[in-house]
Amino acid sequence: MKTKIIAFVIVLSVIIIVGVSCAGSAHVPQLTVVSQELTKTSSGGAVVKVTIKNTGTTTAQLAEVKVTFYDAAKSVISTSRDSVMNLAPGATWDFQIPCLDPRASQVKSYEINVTASSSSGGL
């Protein structure tokens, strides 16, 4: 009887470990920056034009892009964000993110950070 209980516990443990491993490898949306360009407005401000593509196999329930704007000394001037919901696999998203800081004319470079999430199946 002890042997059957030990075997049962081992099998149950393996099932739990495998289940947790599979749950952790759920499909995560993959977003790729297809194009990006820093442009100046007629008033001297800065705008980053970006195209994002969902190159994964899962819809991005929320895709967010954060742009950090820097001056010539690589000091942060400002950050701006934009987001879109339900970006399907293969779909692209074209948008512009302006630097809204009064020092926007001093922008010399920028950095793009892209994040995505998929539904967890909850509420």
N, C-alpha and C positions, 0 to 999 in steps of 0.2 A: 504494500500500500504506500509506504514511504517513497518508493521508487517512482510510482505513478504520480505522486504529488510533486516530486522534484522535477520530473519530466514535464509535467503540466506548467509549472512555474517557469521553466526554461523556455518552453515554446511560447508562452504568453509574453515573456520578456522580449524574445526575438520579434514577435509580432508588433509589440509596442515600439521597439527601436526602429524597425523598418517603417512603420506608419509615421513616426515623427520625422524620419529622414525624408520620406516622400513629401510630406506636408511642407517641409522647409524648402523644397525645390520647385514650388509652384511657379508658374509662368509669370514673369515680371515684365512689364512693358519695357521696350528698349527704344529710347529716343536718341536720334542722331542729329547733330547740327549739320544741315546740308549746305547752307550758305550763311555768311555773316559779313556785314560791312558797316563801318563807322562813317557816318556822313555828318556834315555841318549844315545847320539850317541857315536861312537867309539872315536871321538875327544873331548868328554866331553860336547858337546852341549845338548840342551834340545829340545824335540819334543813332541807335544801332538797329539796322535792318537785319532780321533773322528769319531763316526758314528751318523748321524742325520737321523731321520725319519719324514716324513710328515704324521702326525697322523690325520690331518684334512680332510675335504672334498673338499678343493679348492687347485688348483695348486699354488705353491709358485713361482711367476714369478721371484723373486729374494730372495734367501736365503743367509744370511750372518752370519758368525761366527767370533767373535772377541775373542781372547785369550789374557788375561793379565797375564804376568809372574811375580812372586814375589820371593824375596830372603828370607832368614830365618827370617829376621826382618819384613817381610810383606811389604817391600818397593818395589815399581814397578821397575822392570828391563826393561821391554819392552812390547809392544803389537804387535800382528800380526793378520792379517785378511785373510779370504778366502771366496769365494762366488761361488754359482752355480745358474744357471737360469733354470726355468721350472721344478721344483721338484714336480712331480705329487703326488696326494694322495696315500699313501701306499708305496711310493718309499723311498729308503734310499740313503744316500750319505756318502761314506767313504773317509776320507782324513787325511792329516797330516799337522800340523801347527808348523813350527820350530820357535824357539827364535833366531832371527838374531843378537842380541846384543852381543858384545864381552864378556860380563859377563854371557853368557848363562850357563856356568858351575856352577854358583851360584844359579840357579833356584831351589827352594824348593817346590813351590806350584804354582797354576794357577787358573784362574777363566774364565769360558766360558760364553759369552753373545751371544744369538742367536736371530736374527730378520728375519722377513719374510714380503713380500708384495705381493699383488695380483694386477692384472690389474685393473685400474679404468675405463676401457672402453673408455679411451681418445684416443689421436692420437696414 
